[in-house]
Amino acid sequence: MPHRVLCVTAHPDDEAGNFGGTLAKLAAGGARSHLICLTGGEAARNRGAARSDQELIQLRTAELAAACRILDIHQHEIWDLPDAGLKRVNFHAVASRLALAIRRWRPHVLFTFGPEGSFTAHPDHAMAGLLATAAFHWAGSIRYLAEDVNADHANAAPPPAYACPRLFHATGLLSPPGLPVVLPGPPDLVCDVRPYLERKRAAFHCHQTQAPLFPRVDAYLAGGGGREYFHLAAAPLGFDRRQLESGDPLAGVPAE
């Protein structure tokens, strides 16, 4: 059986800019990835030809689908949570929904943002990380979700608890110029994605509504050394971090 990977982001284009090289590399190794993007990105300053929020969601939905094809993301979904408004959502409801998704997908590793919002300090990135991190822990505990309604089967009990083996937050070594000062988690995992860097760039360029960002993103990719960095936010007790020295987030995790 192949390994399963879950990535939780806030906006279309996060998957490419923050996780794209690693997701493409894992797919090349046989893993199957599932992306959950919490918003349609309708509050973006860069809007392409969109004349309304709904048109922008439609454009960005198509752009995300194209990027996922390039990165070999097996399946993806966009939730209808408010862009620029994740800090106002019902935390318990959304984290529970994500925990149910984790119990259904049963990933071997989960990627998301840290609570600082990564180097952009974007509040939506921070909330996506907080929600996904809570869901990671709730999915593995019988103390949570016992009374939550399964959206697909109104009278059914939630899927059984599932403890995902590893949780990683996106991080790095240097903050890009012009961004707020943040205190991200220190890198525990360094993924060499040089063979996939052009695919990562091409995936980001699928997001044509965000074309004004391309020069800055291209410069950052060119100067980043072809590596993506992650902080190990959770793992089983006694986990030996030396397993991550290989640069493989799935090292030592048996596929089911």
N, C-alpha and C positions, 0 to 999 in steps of 0.2 A: 504494500500500500504506500502511496506517496505521502510525504509530509504535507501538512496543511498550515497555511500562513494566514493570519488576519491582520489587516491594517485599518486603523480608524483615523480618519482625517476630518477636517472642518470644511474644506472647500475643494471644488475641482481645481486642479493644478498642484495641490499639496502632495498628491501621490507621486508625481514626477519630481518635483523640486526637492522633496525631503527624503523620499524613500525609493525613488525610481530605479537606481542602479542595483540596490540590494534585491528588490522584488524581481527584477529581470534576471539577476544572477541566480536567485533561488529557483525561479521557473526553469532556467536552463538546466538546473540540476535535478529537475523532476518534481519540484514542489508545486502544489496547487494553491494559488492565492485568492483571497476574498477581500475586497475592499468595501468598506462602509464609509461613505462621505456624508456627513451629517446635514449639510446645507447645499442648496443649489447655487450659492455664490451670487445671489441677486443684488447684494449691496455693494458690489465691487465698484471702484471709481472708474476703472477701464471697462467699457461696455460694448465695444465693437459697434455693430449696426443695430443693436437692440433699442427699441423704442419704449420698452416697458420692462418691469421686473420679470414678468412672465416670459417675455421674449428672451431675456438674458438667461433665464433658467433653461429654456429650450436649447439655446446655443451652447451653453456650458455643459449641458447634459450630453449633447452630441460630441463635443470636444473631449469630454472625459471618456466616452466610449472609445474614441479613436486612440487616446493615450493608453488606455488599458490594453488595446490590441497590440500596440507596439511593445508594451512591457510584459506581455503574456500573462496578464492578470486574468485568472480563470473566470471569475465572476465579480460583479460590482453592483452596488446599489446606492442611490442617492435618497436620503431621507428628507422630509419636508420641514425640517427645523429652521428657524429664522436666521438668516445670515446677519451678522453683526448683532445678534440677539441671543446667542447661546447662554450668556450669563443670566438670562431671564427665564430659561426653561425650567420645568419641574424636574429638579435633579434626580429625585428618586425614580420618577417615571421613565426618564430617558436612560439612566444607568441600568434600570431593570430590563428595559428593552434590549440594551446592548448585552447584558448578562445572558438573556435568553438566546440571543444570536450566538454568543460564545458557546453555550451549552449545545446548541444545534450543530454548529460548524466543527466544534471540538478541535481548535487549532493547536498546533505544537508550539507556536510562538505568536505573540501579539506585538505589533509595532504601533506606536502612537507618539504624541508630543508629551513633553514634560509639563508640569503645572506652571512653569514660567512662560510657556507659549513659544518655546524655542527662541532663536535669535531675533525674530521679529517682535517678540513679546505681544503677539496679536491675542487679544482677549478670546477670540473664537478658538485659536489654537490651544490656548491654556485650558479652556473649558472642555474641548474635545479630549485633551489628555486627562483631565480630572475625571470626566465621565467614563472614559475607557478604562482608566486605572481602577476606579471603583468597581466597574463591571467585571474586570478581570478577577478581582477578589470575591465578589458576590457570586460569580458563576461557580466557584469552587466550594462554596459553603452551603450546608443545609439550612443555615440560619436565615438565608435570604431567598426570596422568590416563592416561598411555600404557598403564599396566598395570591400571588400575581396571576393575572389572567393570561393564558396563552392566546395571542391574537389570532392564530390560525384555527384554534379549536377551543371555542369559548368555554366549554365545560370540561376540558382536559387539564390534568395537572401539568405543571411545568416540566420540561425535560430534566433528567437527573443531574445532580451537581457534577461539574467537570472542572478539574484543576488544570488549567493551561500551564505547561512547564516553565515558560519564560515570558517576561514582559520587558520590552525595550522602549526607552524614550529617545527620540532623536536628539542628538547633541553635536558638539563639534569642538574644534580647537581654537578657532578665532572667530570673533563676531564680524560680519561684513560691515564695511564703513557706512556710517550714517544711521545705524540702527541703535535702539536703546541698549543700555548696559543691562545684562541679565546674568543670573547665576545658574546656569544649567548644570545638570549632573555630569560628573566627569566621565570621559569615554572609557567604557569597559570592552567594547567590541569595535574593531576597525575592519570594515568591509572594503576590500580592494575591488573596485568596480570599474577599473580602467577599460576592460574589454567591452563594457556596457555603457560607457560614458556618452557615446554618440546616440545610442538609443534613448538614454535619459534625456538628452537635449532635444531629440526629435519628439519625444513624448510631451515635453513641456511646450514645444512649439505647436503642438496640436491645439493648444489653448489660445486660438487666434484672437479672442476677445481681450486677451491680456498682452497683446503684442508690445505695448509700450514697456513692458517689463523685460522683454527679451535681451536687450543689450546688457542690463545689469546681471541677469541670470547667467548669460553666456560668459561674462567676465568672471563671475564667481565660480562657475564650473571649470573654466580654464585655469584658474589659480588654485583650485582645491586639491590638486594632486590625484584626482580620480579615486577618492576614498569617501565613504560615508561612515559616520561615527554614531554610536549608540551607547546610552547608559543603561546598565542592567538594573531595572527598577524592582524586579521581583523574580525569585527562583526558589526551588525547594530548599529547606534547611540542609546545610552541609554542602551546598553546591560549590564545586571547585571552579573558581573563575579562570583557572588555567585552561579549561576547555575552550575558552573563547579566544585563546591566542592564535588559533588557526584562522580566525576571521570568519568562521562559519557560525551563524546564530543557532544552527540546529545541531552542532557538534555534540555527540553523546545522547541525543534524543532519539529513542527508537521510534520508527514509524509503525503505526498500528495497522 
